[in-house]
Amino acid sequence: MRLRNTVAAAAGALLLVLAVPSSSYAATGEFHYRFGADDRGTLHDPEGGRCVNLFGATPDDPAFAPENLTDATAVAYLDFDCKGSVYRVMPPGNRLGDRLKLRSVVFS
């Protein structure tokens, strides 16, 4: 009888785990960057694993001076849609100067 109850409880727990949707990962914090002459952009608690094209970056004028103030690693790309080679890996808390240019970023 105990074995039957144990198996039933384990099966019920497994069904509950499978029925609850998993939450998507989001980085906590802010990612700052600059674009144009003196404009600033910020991503608040960006979603993890999703490429973000940076507002204000254009084909002729990329964003620059990124600051990763999130708790996740940011991977910056020079091209839109996180295409091409990885341009720069930014650990949490990393601030880079005006010389680093980027158009998209993904958090992991």
DRENLUMZA-618858 format. One record per residue (C-alpha): residue number from 1; residue in three letters; x, y, z. Coordinates in nm, 3 decimals. Each point is the difference from the previous one (the first is absolute). Layout:
! DRENLUMZA-618858
+-----+-----+---------+---------+---------+
:   i :  aa :      c1 :      c2 :      c3 :
+-----+-----+---------+---------+---------+
: NUM : ALA :       X :       Y :       Z :
...
+-----+-----+---------+---------+---------+
***
This chain:
! DRENLUMZA-618858
+-----+-----+---------+---------+---------+
:   i :  aa :      c1 :      c2 :      c3 :
+-----+-----+---------+---------+---------+
:   1 : MET :   0.000 :   0.000 :   0.000 :
:   2 : ARG :   0.281 :   0.241 :   0.084 :
:   3 : LEU :   0.168 :  -0.062 :  -0.334 :
:   4 : ARG :  -0.323 :   0.084 :  -0.183 :
:   5 : ASN :  -0.038 :   0.326 :   0.196 :
:   6 : THR :   0.364 :   0.092 :  -0.063 :
:   7 : VAL :  -0.034 :  -0.063 :  -0.375 :
:   8 : ALA :  -0.325 :   0.200 :  -0.012 :
:   9 : ALA :   0.159 :   0.292 :   0.186 :
:  10 : ALA :   0.305 :  -0.004 :  -0.227 :
:  11 : ALA :  -0.219 :  -0.009 :  -0.312 :
:  12 : GLY :  -0.209 :   0.289 :   0.130 :
:  13 : ALA :   0.310 :   0.208 :   0.073 :
:  14 : LEU :   0.134 :  -0.070 :  -0.348 :
:  15 : LEU :  -0.328 :   0.112 :  -0.158 :
:  16 : LEU :   0.008 :   0.324 :   0.200 :
:  17 : VAL :   0.355 :   0.075 :  -0.109 :
:  18 : LEU :  -0.089 :  -0.061 :  -0.364 :
:  19 : ALA :  -0.320 :   0.205 :   0.020 :
:  20 : VAL :   0.160 :   0.316 :   0.141 :
:  21 : PRO :   0.144 :   0.210 :  -0.282 :
:  22 : SER :   0.364 :   0.088 :   0.032 :
:  23 : SER :   0.085 :   0.365 :   0.041 :
:  24 : SER :   0.230 :   0.167 :  -0.249 :
:  25 : TYR :   0.330 :   0.135 :   0.121 :
:  26 : ALA :   0.044 :   0.375 :   0.028 :
:  27 : ALA :   0.310 :   0.186 :   0.100 :
:  28 : THR :  -0.050 :   0.226 :   0.300 :
:  29 : GLY :   0.131 :   0.352 :  -0.030 :
:  30 : GLU :   0.064 :   0.246 :  -0.280 :
:  31 : PHE :   0.211 :   0.008 :  -0.314 :
:  32 : HIS :   0.094 :   0.355 :  -0.103 :
:  33 : TYR :   0.145 :   0.123 :  -0.329 :
:  34 : ARG :   0.036 :   0.319 :  -0.197 :
:  35 : PHE :  -0.096 :   0.082 :  -0.358 :
:  36 : GLY :  -0.013 :   0.303 :  -0.227 :
:  37 : ALA :   0.160 :   0.322 :   0.119 :
:  38 : ASP :  -0.093 :  -0.018 :   0.368 :
:  39 : ASP :  -0.296 :  -0.238 :   0.038 :
:  40 : ARG :  -0.016 :  -0.284 :   0.249 :
:  41 : GLY :  -0.184 :  -0.330 :  -0.012 :
:  42 : THR :  -0.085 :  -0.246 :   0.275 :
:  43 : LEU :  -0.126 :  -0.357 :   0.005 :
:  44 : HIS :  -0.180 :  -0.077 :   0.329 :
:  45 : ASP :   0.008 :  -0.364 :   0.118 :
:  46 : PRO :   0.063 :  -0.134 :  -0.353 :
:  47 : GLU :  -0.128 :  -0.344 :  -0.093 :
:  48 : GLY :   0.269 :  -0.266 :  -0.011 :
:  49 : GLY :   0.079 :  -0.194 :  -0.316 :
:  50 : ARG :  -0.172 :   0.251 :  -0.230 :
:  51 : CYS :   0.188 :   0.230 :  -0.235 :
:  52 : VAL :  -0.079 :   0.369 :   0.047 :
:  53 : ASN :   0.071 :   0.253 :  -0.275 :
:  54 : LEU :   0.095 :   0.322 :   0.177 :
:  55 : PHE :  -0.233 :   0.295 :  -0.049 :
:  56 : GLY :   0.183 :   0.290 :  -0.160 :
:  57 : ALA :   0.267 :  -0.210 :  -0.169 :
:  58 : THR :  -0.002 :   0.031 :  -0.379 :
:  59 : PRO :   0.197 :  -0.165 :  -0.282 :
:  60 : ASP :   0.212 :   0.317 :  -0.026 :
:  61 : ASP :   0.018 :   0.088 :   0.370 :
:  62 : PRO :   0.026 :  -0.284 :   0.256 :
:  63 : ALA :  -0.060 :   0.033 :   0.372 :
:  64 : PHE :   0.305 :   0.031 :   0.224 :
:  65 : ALA :   0.125 :   0.015 :   0.361 :
:  66 : PRO :  -0.199 :  -0.296 :   0.139 :
:  67 : GLU :  -0.036 :  -0.058 :   0.374 :
:  68 : ASN :  -0.122 :  -0.342 :   0.114 :
:  69 : LEU :  -0.151 :   0.068 :   0.341 :
:  70 : THR :  -0.204 :  -0.325 :  -0.004 :
:  71 : ASP :   0.068 :  -0.329 :   0.176 :
:  72 : ALA :   0.049 :  -0.181 :  -0.334 :
:  73 : THR :   0.273 :  -0.014 :  -0.261 :
:  74 : ALA :  -0.073 :   0.218 :  -0.302 :
:  75 : VAL :   0.133 :  -0.093 :  -0.343 :
:  76 : ALA :   0.028 :   0.305 :  -0.224 :
:  77 : TYR :  -0.010 :  -0.021 :  -0.380 :
:  78 : LEU :   0.105 :   0.261 :  -0.253 :
:  79 : ASP :  -0.275 :  -0.118 :  -0.239 :
:  80 : PHE :  -0.377 :   0.009 :   0.047 :
:  81 : ASP :  -0.188 :  -0.319 :   0.099 :
:  82 : CYS :   0.308 :  -0.133 :   0.185 :
:  83 : LYS :   0.149 :  -0.112 :  -0.331 :
:  84 : GLY :   0.363 :  -0.038 :  -0.080 :
:  85 : SER :   0.273 :  -0.079 :   0.245 :
:  86 : VAL :  -0.031 :   0.072 :   0.370 :
:  87 : TYR :   0.133 :   0.350 :   0.031 :
:  88 : ARG :   0.048 :   0.025 :   0.375 :
:  89 : VAL :  -0.098 :  -0.203 :   0.306 :
:  90 : MET :  -0.090 :   0.225 :   0.293 :
:  91 : PRO :  -0.016 :  -0.155 :   0.347 :
:  92 : PRO :  -0.236 :   0.153 :   0.256 :
:  93 : GLY :   0.117 :   0.343 :   0.114 :
:  94 : ASN :   0.218 :   0.054 :  -0.308 :
:  95 : ARG :   0.018 :   0.355 :  -0.143 :
:  96 : LEU :   0.167 :   0.066 :  -0.332 :
:  97 : GLY :   0.104 :   0.326 :  -0.161 :
:  98 : ASP :  -0.113 :   0.196 :  -0.301 :
:  99 : ARG :   0.218 :  -0.202 :  -0.237 :
: 100 : LEU :  -0.212 :  -0.316 :   0.032 :
: 101 : LYS :  -0.272 :   0.009 :  -0.266 :
: 102 : LEU :  -0.306 :  -0.229 :   0.003 :
: 103 : ARG :  -0.344 :  -0.039 :  -0.159 :
: 104 : SER :  -0.144 :  -0.300 :   0.184 :
: 105 : VAL :   0.044 :  -0.193 :   0.323 :
: 106 : VAL :  -0.112 :  -0.329 :   0.157 :
: 107 : PHE :   0.008 :  -0.092 :   0.371 :
: 108 : SER :   0.082 :  -0.343 :   0.143 :
+-----+-----+---------+---------+---------+
***
